[in-house]
Amino acid sequence: MEPHELVPDPPPSLSSQSSPTPSSGGPTTLRVRTPGDIAAFVPLAMGFVPQRSVVVVSVGGTGGGMHARVDLPHDVDDVDDVVEALLRPARRNGVADVVVVVYDDDTTVADEAAWSVHDEFTAAGITVREVLRVHDDHWYAVLPGAPLAAYRGVPFVRAEHPFTAQAVFEGRVTHASREALRETLAPDVAAARLVVPHLAGARPLPAGALEALVRRHLGAGTTFSAPELASVAATVRTGERRDEAWAWLDRVDARGAVGLWSDAVRRLPTTHVAGPAAVLAFAAWLVGDGALAWCAVDRCREGEPAHSLAGLVSQLLESATPPDSWADLRPVLDVSGDPAA
């Protein structure tokens, strides 16, 4: 299967029924009125502007919440795999209503993907409110009944849309592409040079010290010093000690943890990045940033392809498990973050 993102319970969410209402500490609900609203919303939901993709966005307050993206295949014979990759988590999450957006030129594969997703979701009892194709800053209608001009393409400027303005106001960043998002985790060569001299002699932190260190930096909004990062990298090599870094996190702490561990990942060489990247992947999942979580899983697997925590996060993402379920999942997984446990 091609690269994909499944984003459970992501901020913001899309409604066709209610007015825009930022909930206290929660995601913003944006009311869709036009196809242009949908085209502007999808990059906000995914965290980047999709290219050659099929995107499914759940709509409204009924059923589960899930947004998903799968790469558009090059061969029309592979469209069925794309549909299954999107439909399986939608069923699992009880999604009731969706919109579908295909990112591509007017190609046979794009047309087949649009109609196959529409037909299979409908057959599964999921209402497909709208199907659009987006290409070169235009949206195109797919379903019958739209004005003729909509099939010829309607221009829109994402940067000028009110949804985009609201996202900027709320501090959400939308990257130009998935590759641009991946680059935010690329090694910072200059910063890594300051850490590498400390790695050779670094020893794991004593029991309980990693959690205390992470909590201190989250509270202060600071990042690991070079010697601290070397010790952290040595500590998170084993699962038992690595649990101190992530198993106690909740959704309130997770946003700060994304910043802390993103910085750590950029400052470490591939030989030492696996553990911190896996912790970042979990924190990104916990805040609903599935695209960043997948990028962190990929970064982890560059150094350690079979990493256990990266495997756990990939399972959470592939099943579109909602982050709100973490409180219930923690005891099932038998992780507590307590080194004495």
Rosetta blueprint (number, residue, H / E / L):
1 M L
2 E L
3 P L
4 H E
5 E E
6 L E
7 V E
8 P E
9 D L
10 P L
11 P L
12 P L
13 S E
14 L E
15 S E
16 S L
17 Q L
18 S L
19 S L
20 P L
21 T E
22 P E
23 S L
24 S L
25 G L
26 G L
27 P L
28 T E
29 T E
30 L E
31 R E
32 V L
33 R L
34 T L
35 P H
36 G H
37 D H
38 I H
39 A H
40 A H
41 F H
42 V H
43 P H
44 L H
45 A H
46 M H
47 G L
48 F E
49 V L
50 P L
51 Q L
52 R L
53 S E
54 V E
55 V E
56 V E
57 V E
58 S E
59 V E
60 G L
61 G L
62 T L
63 G L
64 G L
65 G L
66 M E
67 H E
68 A E
69 R E
70 V E
71 D E
72 L L
73 P L
74 H L
75 D L
76 V H
77 D H
78 D H
79 V H
80 D H
81 D H
82 V H
83 V H
84 E H
85 A H
86 L H
87 L H
88 R H
89 P H
90 A H
91 R H
92 R H
93 N L
94 G L
95 V L
96 A L
97 D E
98 V E
99 V E
100 V E
101 V E
102 V E
103 Y E
104 D L
105 D L
106 D L
107 T L
108 T H
109 V H
110 A H
111 D H
112 E H
113 A H
114 A H
115 W H
116 S H
117 V H
118 H H
119 D H
120 E H
121 F H
122 T H
123 A H
124 A L
125 G L
126 I L
127 T E
128 V E
129 R E
130 E E
131 V E
132 L E
133 R E
134 V E
135 H E
136 D L
137 D L
138 H E
139 W E
140 Y E
141 A E
142 V L
143 L L
144 P L
145 G L
146 A L
147 P L
148 L H
149 A H
150 A H
151 Y H
152 R H
153 G L
154 V E
155 P E
156 F L
157 V L
158 R H
159 A H
160 E H
161 H L
162 P H
163 F H
164 T H
165 A H
166 Q H
167 A H
168 V H
169 F H
170 E L
171 G L
172 R L
173 V L
174 T L
175 H E
176 A L
177 S L
178 R H
179 E H
180 A H
181 L H
182 R H
183 E H
184 T L
185 L L
186 A L
187 P L
188 D L
189 V H
190 A H
191 A H
192 A H
193 R H
194 L H
195 V H
196 V H
197 P H
198 H H
199 L H
200 A L
201 G L
202 A L
203 R L
204 P L
205 L L
206 P L
207 A L
208 G L
209 A H
210 L H
211 E H
212 A H
213 L H
214 V H
215 R H
216 R H
217 H H
218 L H
219 G H
220 A H
221 G L
222 T L
223 T L
224 F L
225 S L
226 A H
227 P H
228 E H
229 L H
230 A H
231 S H
232 V H
233 A H
234 A H
235 T H
236 V L
237 R L
238 T L
239 G H
240 E H
241 R H
242 R H
243 D H
244 E H
245 A H
246 W H
247 A L
248 W L
249 L L
250 D L
251 R H
252 V H
253 D H
254 A H
255 R H
256 G H
257 A H
258 V H
259 G H
260 L H
261 W H
262 S H
263 D H
264 A H
265 V H
266 R H
267 R L
268 L L
269 P L
270 T H
271 T H
272 H H
273 V L
274 A H
275 G H
276 P H
277 A H
278 A H
279 V H
280 L H
281 A H
282 F H
283 A H
284 A H
285 W H
286 L H
287 V L
288 G L
289 D L
290 G H
291 A H
292 L H
293 A H
294 W H
295 C H
296 A H
297 V H
298 D H
299 R H
300 C H
301 R H
302 E H
303 G H
304 E L
305 P L
306 A L
307 H L
308 S H
309 L H
310 A H
311 G H
312 L H
313 V H
314 S H
315 Q H
316 L H
317 L H
318 E H
319 S L
320 A L
321 T L
322 P L
323 P H
324 D H
325 S H
326 W H
327 A H
328 D H
329 L H
330 R H
331 P H
332 V H
333 L H
334 D L
335 V L
336 S L
337 G L
338 D L
339 P L
340 A L
341 A L
